Amino acid sequence: MSVDGAIQGLGGSSSGDSGAMNDNSKGLALAISSSLFIGASFIIKKKGLKKAGATGMRAGVGGYSYLSEPLWWAGMTTMIVGEVANFTAYAFAPAILVTPLGALSIIVSAILAHMLLNEKLHVLGILGCVLCIVGSTTIVLHAPEEREVQSVKEVWHLALEPAFVLYAVTVVSLVCTLIFHFAPKFGHSHILVYIAICSLMGSLSVMSCKALGIALKLTFSGDNQLFYPETSVFAIIVVTCVLTQMNYLNKALDTFNTAIVSPIYYVMFTTLTILASVIMFKDWSRQNAAQIVTELCGFVTILAGTFLLHSTKDMGDMGSGLPTVHYSGVVNTPPRLSFSGKRPEDEDEEIPMRRQDTMRNSANSRDLAVLN
């Protein structure tokens, strides 16, 4: 009997492990498809914001003219599809696996910008894409298995534990301070204000999305979770957080250059989401030190690739000092640089942080061309 019991135990453990791995595979597939849609939507929405800003009040100064722009809505629809896939991924896989894979959307955005918007992709930008892929692969291979949750009430109890309550109260307090005190005064000059609001609210929205996704997954499997009041509370939190994120992300994109907004937002959002997941779902409690360190190394690799990609994405091949890949596959190398890292004739040039500074520089260049 003891041998039979052991065999049954091993069989149950094996089936449980295979079920967890199957869930992780579903979450991985959904996260990758989400990145494809979101990466494409980023470019479409950006073009819509620019087009709307040319005929009405820009989002960065409190305008909502983009709401009447069809191109922005096309990008928004594409993003919604990606976010639905991302939302579903959290129901099957832990946030430590799903969230860092958002870096793939940056790669998709860079490739599409290179192909469709004629934005040149530097050799170092390609290296950044490779680093993102390597880091993502490392995290996928060492990510923890999804925690078994039997009901939405179990998630609610996890959310009410002292550690996560302290985290949530801290986040809400910081967001309120940023929105009502710092954003009106420093939002248009300090990039971290808008991005911090998006990232802090994002970490709470991901935890609520995961709870809501688990509730829907259990409901579709036959265990109805929709009649629990906790499910409605999680849904309200998701809507509130997502609307806040959308508003301030639009402000950040319209006020500052995309090449600066994207990597900073990715780093802050991903870091805070992983922190929230570790506190609430205790993802690392089921792993050893070697696995945790490997995941952190993969995450750092993604961060390095993200910053490398965006630090070169918007530079021209004659102003960045970097070789550039064109459609023909030819690599053009710019003139020799001075010791400061710039060409001697461009010693006073720098990469503008604000989008309007970029437009002003472009206008000045056109004026000089006309005079010459």
C-alpha positions as CSV (number, residue, x, y, z in Angstrom):
1,M,0.0,0.0,0.0
2,S,2.8,2.3,0.8
3,V,4.4,1.7,-2.6
4,D,1.0,2.3,-4.3
5,G,0.6,5.5,-2.3
6,A,4.1,6.6,-3.3
7,I,3.3,5.9,-7.0
8,Q,0.1,7.8,-6.8
9,G,1.8,10.7,-5.0
10,L,4.4,10.8,-7.7
11,G,1.7,10.7,-10.4
12,G,-0.2,13.5,-8.8
13,S,3.0,15.6,-8.4
14,S,3.9,14.9,-12.0
15,S,0.5,15.9,-13.3
16,G,0.5,19.0,-11.1
17,D,3.9,20.0,-12.5
18,S,2.8,19.3,-16.1
19,G,-0.3,21.4,-15.5
20,A,1.8,24.3,-14.2
21,M,4.2,24.0,-17.1
22,N,1.2,24.0,-19.5
23,D,-0.2,27.2,-17.9
24,N,3.2,28.8,-18.1
25,S,3.4,27.9,-21.9
26,K,0.0,29.5,-22.4
27,G,1.0,32.6,-20.6
28,L,4.2,32.8,-22.6
29,A,2.4,32.5,-25.9
30,L,-0.1,35.2,-24.9
31,A,2.6,37.5,-23.6
32,I,4.5,37.3,-26.9
33,S,1.4,37.9,-29.0
34,S,0.6,40.8,-26.7
35,S,4.0,42.4,-27.4
36,L,3.4,42.2,-31.2
37,F,0.1,44.1,-31.0
38,I,1.3,46.6,-28.4
39,G,4.6,47.3,-30.3
40,A,2.6,48.1,-33.5
41,S,0.1,50.2,-31.6
42,F,2.8,52.4,-30.1
43,I,3.7,53.8,-33.5
44,I,0.1,54.2,-34.6
45,K,-0.8,56.1,-31.5
46,K,2.2,58.3,-31.7
47,K,1.4,59.3,-35.3
48,G,-2.2,60.0,-34.1
49,L,-1.0,62.2,-31.3
50,K,1.2,64.2,-33.6
51,K,-1.6,64.6,-36.2
52,A,-4.1,65.7,-33.5
53,G,-1.6,68.1,-31.9
54,A,-1.1,69.8,-35.3
55,T,-4.8,70.8,-35.5
56,G,-5.8,71.1,-31.8
57,M,-4.6,71.3,-28.2
58,R,-1.8,68.8,-27.5
59,A,-2.3,66.1,-24.9
60,G,0.8,67.4,-23.1
61,V,-0.9,70.6,-22.2
62,G,-4.2,69.1,-21.2
63,G,-5.9,68.7,-24.5
64,Y,-8.0,65.8,-25.7
65,S,-8.1,66.5,-29.4
66,Y,-6.6,63.1,-30.1
67,L,-10.0,61.6,-29.1
68,S,-11.4,62.8,-32.4
69,E,-8.5,61.4,-34.4
70,P,-9.2,58.1,-36.2
71,L,-5.6,57.2,-36.4
72,W,-5.2,57.4,-32.6
73,W,-8.3,55.2,-32.2
74,A,-6.8,52.6,-34.6
75,G,-3.7,52.5,-32.4
76,M,-5.9,52.3,-29.3
77,T,-7.8,49.4,-30.8
78,T,-4.6,47.5,-31.6
79,M,-3.3,48.3,-28.1
80,I,-6.6,47.0,-26.5
81,V,-6.1,43.7,-28.4
82,G,-2.6,43.4,-27.1
83,E,-3.6,44.4,-23.5
84,V,-6.4,41.7,-23.6
85,A,-3.8,39.1,-24.5
86,N,-1.5,40.5,-21.8
87,F,-4.3,40.4,-19.3
88,T,-5.1,36.8,-20.1
89,A,-1.4,35.9,-19.8
90,Y,-1.4,37.0,-16.2
91,A,-4.1,34.4,-15.5
92,F,-1.8,31.6,-16.6
93,A,1.7,32.7,-15.7
94,P,3.4,34.6,-12.9
95,A,4.1,38.3,-13.3
96,I,7.9,37.7,-13.1
97,L,7.5,35.8,-16.4
98,V,4.9,38.0,-18.2
99,T,6.0,41.5,-17.3
100,P,9.6,41.5,-18.5
101,L,8.5,40.2,-21.9
102,G,7.0,43.6,-22.5
103,A,10.5,44.5,-23.8
104,L,9.7,42.5,-26.9
105,S,7.1,45.2,-27.8
106,I,10.0,47.7,-27.9
107,I,11.8,45.5,-30.4
108,V,8.7,45.2,-32.5
109,S,8.2,49.0,-32.4
110,A,11.8,49.6,-33.4
111,I,11.6,47.2,-36.3
112,L,8.3,48.6,-37.6
113,A,9.6,52.2,-37.3
114,H,12.7,51.1,-39.4
115,M,10.5,49.5,-42.0
116,L,7.5,51.7,-42.2
117,L,8.6,55.1,-40.9
118,N,12.1,55.1,-42.5
119,E,13.7,55.5,-39.1
120,K,17.3,54.3,-39.3
121,L,18.3,51.5,-36.9
122,H,21.9,51.7,-35.7
123,V,24.1,48.7,-35.2
124,L,24.0,49.3,-31.5
125,G,20.3,49.4,-31.7
126,I,20.4,45.9,-33.2
127,L,22.7,44.8,-30.4
128,G,20.1,46.2,-28.0
129,C,17.4,44.0,-29.6
130,V,19.6,41.0,-29.3
131,L,20.2,41.7,-25.6
132,C,16.5,42.0,-25.0
133,I,15.9,38.7,-26.6
134,V,18.7,37.0,-24.6
135,G,17.4,38.5,-21.4
136,S,13.8,37.5,-22.1
137,T,14.9,33.9,-23.0
138,T,16.9,33.7,-19.7
139,I,13.8,34.7,-17.7
140,V,11.5,32.3,-19.6
141,L,13.8,29.4,-18.9
142,H,14.1,30.1,-15.1
143,A,10.7,31.6,-14.3
144,P,8.8,30.2,-11.3
145,E,5.7,28.1,-11.9
146,E,2.3,29.7,-11.5
147,R,0.9,29.5,-8.0
148,E,-2.2,27.3,-7.6
149,V,-5.1,29.5,-6.6
150,Q,-8.5,27.9,-5.8
151,S,-10.7,31.0,-5.6
152,V,-10.7,34.8,-5.9
153,K,-11.1,34.9,-2.1
154,E,-7.7,33.4,-1.8
155,V,-6.2,36.2,-3.9
156,W,-8.2,38.7,-1.7
157,H,-6.6,37.3,1.4
158,L,-3.1,37.6,-0.2
159,A,-3.9,41.3,-1.0
160,L,-4.9,41.9,2.6
161,E,-1.7,40.7,4.1
162,P,0.2,43.4,6.0
163,A,3.2,43.6,3.6
164,F,1.0,44.2,0.5
165,V,-1.3,46.5,2.3
166,L,1.7,48.7,3.3
167,Y,2.9,48.6,-0.4
168,A,-0.6,49.6,-1.7
169,V,-1.0,52.4,0.8
170,T,2.4,53.7,-0.1
171,V,1.7,53.6,-3.8
172,V,-1.7,55.4,-3.5
173,S,-0.1,58.1,-1.2
174,L,2.8,58.7,-3.7
175,V,0.4,58.9,-6.7
176,C,-1.9,61.4,-5.0
177,T,1.1,63.5,-4.0
178,L,2.5,63.4,-7.6
179,I,-0.9,64.2,-9.2
180,F,-2.0,67.1,-7.0
181,H,1.3,68.6,-6.0
182,F,4.1,67.8,-8.4
183,A,2.4,67.3,-11.7
184,P,0.9,70.8,-12.1
185,K,4.3,72.4,-11.2
186,F,6.9,70.0,-12.6
187,G,5.1,67.7,-15.0
188,H,6.2,69.5,-18.2
189,S,9.8,69.8,-17.1
190,H,10.6,66.6,-15.2
191,I,10.0,63.4,-17.1
192,L,9.8,61.2,-13.9
193,V,6.6,62.8,-12.7
194,Y,4.3,61.5,-15.3
195,I,6.2,58.2,-15.7
196,A,6.2,57.6,-11.9
197,I,2.4,58.0,-11.8
198,C,2.0,55.5,-14.7
199,S,4.4,53.0,-13.2
200,L,3.0,53.1,-9.6
201,M,-0.6,52.7,-10.8
202,G,0.6,50.1,-13.3
203,S,1.9,47.8,-10.5
204,L,-1.5,47.8,-8.8
205,S,-3.3,47.3,-12.0
206,V,-1.3,44.2,-12.9
207,M,-2.0,42.7,-9.5
208,S,-5.7,43.4,-9.9
209,C,-5.6,42.1,-13.5
210,K,-4.1,38.9,-12.4
211,A,-6.7,38.5,-9.7
212,L,-9.5,39.2,-12.2
213,G,-7.9,36.9,-14.8
214,I,-7.8,34.1,-12.2
215,A,-11.5,34.7,-11.4
216,L,-12.4,34.5,-15.0
217,K,-10.3,31.4,-15.6
218,L,-11.9,29.6,-12.7
219,T,-15.4,30.7,-13.9
220,F,-14.8,29.4,-17.4
221,S,-13.7,26.1,-15.9
222,G,-17.0,25.7,-14.0
223,D,-16.3,27.3,-10.7
224,N,-18.2,30.6,-10.8
225,Q,-16.3,33.5,-9.2
226,L,-18.3,36.4,-10.6
227,F,-20.8,36.6,-7.7
228,Y,-18.0,37.3,-5.2
229,P,-17.8,41.0,-4.2
230,E,-14.0,40.7,-4.3
231,T,-14.2,40.2,-8.1
232,S,-16.1,43.4,-8.5
233,V,-13.6,45.3,-6.3
234,F,-10.7,44.0,-8.4
235,A,-12.5,45.1,-11.6
236,I,-13.0,48.6,-10.3
237,I,-9.3,48.9,-9.3
238,V,-8.3,47.7,-12.8
239,V,-10.5,50.3,-14.6
240,T,-9.3,53.1,-12.3
241,C,-5.6,52.3,-12.6
242,V,-5.8,51.8,-16.4
243,L,-7.6,55.1,-17.0
244,T,-5.0,56.9,-14.9
245,Q,-2.1,55.2,-16.7
246,M,-3.6,56.1,-20.1
247,N,-4.0,59.8,-19.2
248,Y,-0.5,60.4,-17.9
249,L,1.2,58.2,-20.4
250,N,-0.4,60.3,-23.2
251,K,0.9,63.4,-21.4
252,A,4.4,61.9,-21.2
253,L,4.5,60.8,-24.8
254,D,3.2,64.2,-26.0
255,T,5.6,66.2,-23.8
256,F,8.9,64.2,-24.1
257,N,10.7,62.2,-26.7
258,T,9.6,58.6,-27.2
259,A,13.2,57.5,-27.1
260,I,13.4,58.7,-23.5
261,V,9.9,57.9,-22.3
262,S,9.8,54.2,-23.4
263,P,12.9,52.9,-21.6
264,I,12.3,54.8,-18.4
265,Y,8.7,53.7,-18.3
266,Y,9.6,50.1,-19.0
267,V,12.2,50.0,-16.2
268,M,10.0,51.7,-13.6
269,F,6.9,49.8,-14.5
270,T,8.6,46.4,-14.7
271,T,10.6,46.9,-11.5
272,L,7.5,48.0,-9.5
273,T,5.3,45.2,-10.9
274,I,7.9,42.5,-10.0
275,L,8.2,44.0,-6.5
276,A,4.4,44.0,-6.1
277,S,4.2,40.4,-7.3
278,V,7.0,39.2,-5.0
279,I,5.2,40.8,-2.1
280,M,1.7,39.7,-2.9
281,F,2.1,36.2,-4.5
282,K,5.5,35.4,-2.9
283,D,6.9,34.2,-6.3
284,W,10.4,33.8,-5.0
285,S,9.5,31.7,-2.1
286,R,9.2,28.7,-4.4
287,Q,12.7,29.2,-5.9
288,N,16.3,28.8,-4.8
289,A,18.9,31.5,-4.8
290,A,20.5,30.4,-8.1
291,Q,17.2,30.7,-9.9
292,I,16.4,34.2,-8.4
293,V,19.9,35.5,-9.3
294,T,19.6,34.1,-12.9
295,E,16.2,35.9,-13.3
296,L,17.7,39.1,-12.0
297,C,20.6,38.8,-14.5
298,G,18.1,38.2,-17.3
299,F,16.2,41.3,-16.2
300,V,19.3,43.4,-16.1
301,T,20.2,42.2,-19.6
302,I,16.8,43.3,-20.8
303,L,17.3,46.7,-19.2
304,A,20.7,47.1,-20.9
305,G,19.3,46.2,-24.3
306,T,16.3,48.5,-23.8
307,F,18.5,51.6,-23.0
308,L,20.9,50.7,-25.7
309,L,18.1,50.4,-28.3
310,H,16.4,53.7,-27.3
311,S,19.6,55.7,-26.9
312,T,20.3,55.3,-30.6
313,K,16.9,54.9,-32.1
314,D,16.1,58.5,-32.9
315,M,19.7,59.7,-33.7
316,G,20.5,60.5,-37.3
317,D,23.4,58.7,-38.9
318,M,25.4,61.9,-39.2
319,G,24.7,63.2,-35.7
320,S,25.1,60.2,-33.5
321,G,28.6,59.0,-34.3
322,L,27.3,55.5,-34.9
323,P,27.2,53.3,-38.0
324,T,23.7,52.9,-39.3
325,V,22.0,50.0,-41.1
326,H,19.9,50.9,-44.1
327,Y,17.4,48.8,-46.1
328,S,20.1,47.7,-48.5
329,G,22.0,46.1,-45.6
330,V,24.9,48.6,-46.2
331,V,26.5,50.0,-43.0
332,N,27.4,53.7,-43.3
333,T,30.0,55.0,-40.8
334,P,29.8,58.8,-40.0
335,P,32.9,61.1,-39.8
336,R,35.5,60.7,-37.0
337,L,34.4,62.1,-33.7
338,S,36.2,64.4,-31.3
339,F,37.3,63.4,-27.8
340,S,33.9,64.6,-26.5
341,G,32.1,62.0,-28.5
342,K,30.7,64.5,-31.1
343,R,31.9,65.8,-34.4
344,P,34.0,69.0,-34.0
345,E,31.4,71.0,-35.9
346,D,28.6,69.7,-33.6
347,E,30.2,70.3,-30.2
348,D,27.2,72.2,-28.9
349,E,24.6,69.6,-30.1
350,E,22.8,67.3,-27.7
351,I,19.8,64.9,-27.9
352,P,16.7,66.9,-26.9
353,M,14.6,65.4,-24.2
354,R,11.4,67.3,-25.0
355,R,9.5,66.6,-28.2
356,Q,9.0,70.3,-28.9
357,D,12.7,70.8,-28.6
358,T,13.1,68.2,-31.4
359,M,10.6,70.1,-33.5
360,R,12.3,73.4,-32.8
361,N,15.7,72.0,-33.8
362,S,14.3,70.6,-37.0
363,A,12.7,74.0,-37.9
364,N,16.1,75.7,-37.3
365,S,17.8,73.2,-39.5
366,R,15.3,73.9,-42.3
367,D,15.8,77.7,-41.9
368,L,19.6,77.3,-42.1
369,A,19.2,75.2,-45.2
370,V,17.1,77.9,-46.9
371,L,19.6,80.6,-46.0
372,N,22.5,78.6,-47.4
